[in-house]
Amino acid sequence: MASSEVGEKTLGVTTVFSGRVLTVELHEVELPGGRRTSREVVRHPGAVAVVAETDEGHVVLVDQFRYPIGRMSKEVPAGKLEPGEDPLACAKRELEEETGYRAGHWKFVTRFFTSPGFSDEVMYVYYATGLTPGASHPDEDEFLEVSSMSPKEVRHGLASGLFCDAKTLVALQWWAGRRSEK
Amino acid sequence: MASSEVGEKTLGVTTVFSGRVLTVELHEVELPGGRRTSREVVRHPGAVAVVAETDEGHVVLVDQFRYPIGRMSKEVPAGKLEPGEDPLACAKRELEEETGYRAGHWKFVTRFFTSPGFSDEVMYVYYATGLTPGASHPDEDEFLEVSSMSPKEVRHGLASGLFCDAKTLVALQWWAGRRSEK
């Protein structure tokens, strides 16, 4: 099926909220066949996530309070794209800001949409090796605790439900699968 | 770190949009240390995703136009929770609505938040086997094409970037990893 056969035609757009991070739009659309409906769309600047592997073969993680879900979450380092920012440049910036690490080698892993039913948020995932430690300098509204885990600990964490967010699951399932092939 | 040490105190909430699916809230919060900031929160009813495996060992997929990203997406069957709906009941309903299949065996795989930095959307993933085909009956604003893929095709699709959404990556990475252990 080509998108033109099944796509939805935009009849009108109303911006219902413009925030620091998000823009929320209400779209009136025409479906294939002619019926009309509305689509609620959350515009997001996009983000990056980093699988940072130490020379010992451990992966770097950050513990962080996530306000919308009201709990701590153990995640791979990540952050939002600045306007016009290259995703790889963002990944390098976020890794250093959140963990202090700089990496000698960077590899693109994948990109995906976190929730394409209502949002255009895209997540770029990178793999960073050749790490050099340094001082972290998180944003002033970020409170992070940096740790690391062995492949065995990660596999156990994946099986036990320790990790609770999409980017971390995608990133660590990829990393654990890649390592099990070695 | 306990949440109480690092959590953010809610000072006020303004609902800035109430839609058919989403509610968008602007929260004023106090950070640990006393500084104030705002948090933009998208409330979502939650959703389910289903890894449905045929007796031939293939996985059932649906092609669907995703309006917020303006493109087709090949995904595992999925759908939003109705108010008060049990996630497993939702998974059974959505699998049948979208693909016509009913499953004899259901297993919970994992649950995760799609984007906990701005949304509370939770995704429950189930594994369904013992499939019996039947007639699909999608929602009137859904236009779906059902297909299936072998484990080899899925592994190739994962490596080539065929799948572009978080739930499908989490679900198929799990399924492909599980099968490679067999």
Boltz contact constraints between the chains, C-beta under 6 A:
constraints:
  - contact:
      token1: [A, 1]
      token2: [B, 145]
      max_distance: 6.0
  - contact:
      token1: [A, 3]
      token2: [B, 72]
      max_distance: 6.0
  - contact:
      token1: [A, 6]
      token2: [B, 65]
      max_distance: 6.0
  - contact:
      token1: [A, 6]
      token2: [B, 143]
      max_distance: 6.0
  - contact:
      token1: [A, 7]
      token2: [B, 65]
      max_distance: 6.0
  - contact:
      token1: [A, 8]
      token2: [B, 67]
      max_distance: 6.0
  - contact:
      token1: [A, 16]
      token2: [B, 17]
      max_distance: 6.0
  - contact:
      token1: [A, 17]
      token2: [B, 16]
      max_distance: 6.0
  - contact:
      token1: [A, 17]
      token2: [B, 17]
      max_distance: 6.0
  - contact:
      token1: [A, 17]
      token2: [B, 24]
      max_distance: 6.0
  - contact:
      token1: [A, 19]
      token2: [B, 40]
      max_distance: 6.0
  - contact:
      token1: [A, 21]
      token2: [B, 40]
      max_distance: 6.0
  - contact:
      token1: [A, 22]
      token2: [B, 40]
      max_distance: 6.0
  - contact:
      token1: [A, 24]
      token2: [B, 17]
      max_distance: 6.0
  - contact:
      token1: [A, 24]
      token2: [B, 24]
      max_distance: 6.0
  - contact:
      token1: [A, 31]
      token2: [B, 141]
      max_distance: 6.0
  - contact:
      token1: [A, 32]
      token2: [B, 143]
      max_distance: 6.0
  - contact:
      token1: [A, 37]
      token2: [B, 141]
      max_distance: 6.0
  - contact:
      token1: [A, 39]
      token2: [B, 67]
      max_distance: 6.0
  - contact:
      token1: [A, 40]
      token2: [B, 19]
      max_distance: 6.0
  - contact:
      token1: [A, 40]
      token2: [B, 21]
      max_distance: 6.0
  - contact:
      token1: [A, 40]
      token2: [B, 22]
      max_distance: 6.0
  - contact:
      token1: [A, 41]
      token2: [B, 68]
      max_distance: 6.0
  - contact:
      token1: [A, 42]
      token2: [B, 42]
      max_distance: 6.0
  - contact:
      token1: [A, 65]
      token2: [B, 6]
      max_distance: 6.0
  - contact:
      token1: [A, 65]
      token2: [B, 7]
      max_distance: 6.0
  - contact:
      token1: [A, 66]
      token2: [B, 116]
      max_distance: 6.0
  - contact:
      token1: [A, 67]
      token2: [B, 8]
      max_distance: 6.0
  - contact:
      token1: [A, 67]
      token2: [B, 39]
      max_distance: 6.0
  - contact:
      token1: [A, 68]
      token2: [B, 41]
      max_distance: 6.0
  - contact:
      token1: [A, 68]
      token2: [B, 116]
      max_distance: 6.0
  - contact:
      token1: [A, 68]
      token2: [B, 119]
      max_distance: 6.0
  - contact:
      token1: [A, 68]
      token2: [B, 120]
      max_distance: 6.0
  - contact:
      token1: [A, 69]
      token2: [B, 113]
      max_distance: 6.0
  - contact:
      token1: [A, 69]
      token2: [B, 116]
      max_distance: 6.0
  - contact:
      token1: [A, 69]
      token2: [B, 120]
      max_distance: 6.0
  - contact:
      token1: [A, 72]
      token2: [B, 3]
      max_distance: 6.0
  - contact:
      token1: [A, 73]
      token2: [B, 116]
      max_distance: 6.0
  - contact:
      token1: [A, 112]
      token2: [B, 164]
      max_distance: 6.0
  - contact:
      token1: [A, 112]
      token2: [B, 165]
      max_distance: 6.0
  - contact:
      token1: [A, 112]
      token2: [B, 166]
      max_distance: 6.0
  - contact:
      token1: [A, 112]
      token2: [B, 169]
      max_distance: 6.0
  - contact:
      token1: [A, 113]
      token2: [B, 69]
      max_distance: 6.0
  - contact:
      token1: [A, 113]
      token2: [B, 164]
      max_distance: 6.0
  - contact:
      token1: [A, 113]
      token2: [B, 165]
      max_distance: 6.0
  - contact:
      token1: [A, 114]
      token2: [B, 114]
      max_distance: 6.0
  - contact:
      token1: [A, 114]
      token2: [B, 115]
      max_distance: 6.0
  - contact:
      token1: [A, 114]
      token2: [B, 166]
      max_distance: 6.0
  - contact:
      token1: [A, 115]
      token2: [B, 114]
      max_distance: 6.0
  - contact:
      token1: [A, 115]
      token2: [B, 121]
      max_distance: 6.0
  - contact:
      token1: [A, 116]
      token2: [B, 66]
      max_distance: 6.0
  - contact:
      token1: [A, 116]
      token2: [B, 68]
      max_distance: 6.0
  - contact:
      token1: [A, 116]
      token2: [B, 69]
      max_distance: 6.0
  - contact:
      token1: [A, 116]
      token2: [B, 73]
      max_distance: 6.0
  - contact:
      token1: [A, 116]
      token2: [B, 165]
      max_distance: 6.0
  - contact:
      token1: [A, 119]
      token2: [B, 68]
      max_distance: 6.0
  - contact:
      token1: [A, 120]
      token2: [B, 68]
      max_distance: 6.0
  - contact:
      token1: [A, 120]
      token2: [B, 69]
      max_distance: 6.0
  - contact:
      token1: [A, 121]
      token2: [B, 115]
      max_distance: 6.0
  - contact:
      token1: [A, 141]
      token2: [B, 31]
      max_distance: 6.0
  - contact:
      token1: [A, 141]
      token2: [B, 37]
      max_distance: 6.0
  - contact:
      token1: [A, 143]
      token2: [B, 6]
      max_distance: 6.0
  - contact:
      token1: [A, 143]
      token2: [B, 32]
      max_distance: 6.0
  - contact:
      token1: [A, 145]
      token2: [B, 1]
      max_distance: 6.0
  - contact:
      token1: [A, 164]
      token2: [B, 112]
      max_distance: 6.0
  - contact:
      token1: [A, 164]
      token2: [B, 113]
      max_distance: 6.0
  - contact:
      token1: [A, 165]
      token2: [B, 112]
      max_distance: 6.0
  - contact:
      token1: [A, 165]
      token2: [B, 113]
      max_distance: 6.0
  - contact:
      token1: [A, 165]
      token2: [B, 116]
      max_distance: 6.0
  - contact:
      token1: [A, 166]
      token2: [B, 112]
      max_distance: 6.0
  - contact:
      token1: [A, 166]
      token2: [B, 114]
      max_distance: 6.0
  - contact:
      token1: [A, 166]
      token2: [B, 166]
      max_distance: 6.0
  - contact:
      token1: [A, 169]
      token2: [B, 112]
      max_distance: 6.0
  - contact:
      token1: [A, 169]
      token2: [B, 170]
      max_distance: 6.0
  - contact:
      token1: [A, 170]
      token2: [B, 169]
      max_distance: 6.0
  - contact:
      token1: [A, 173]
      token2: [B, 173]
      max_distance: 6.0
  - contact:
      token1: [A, 177]
      token2: [B, 177]
      max_distance: 6.0
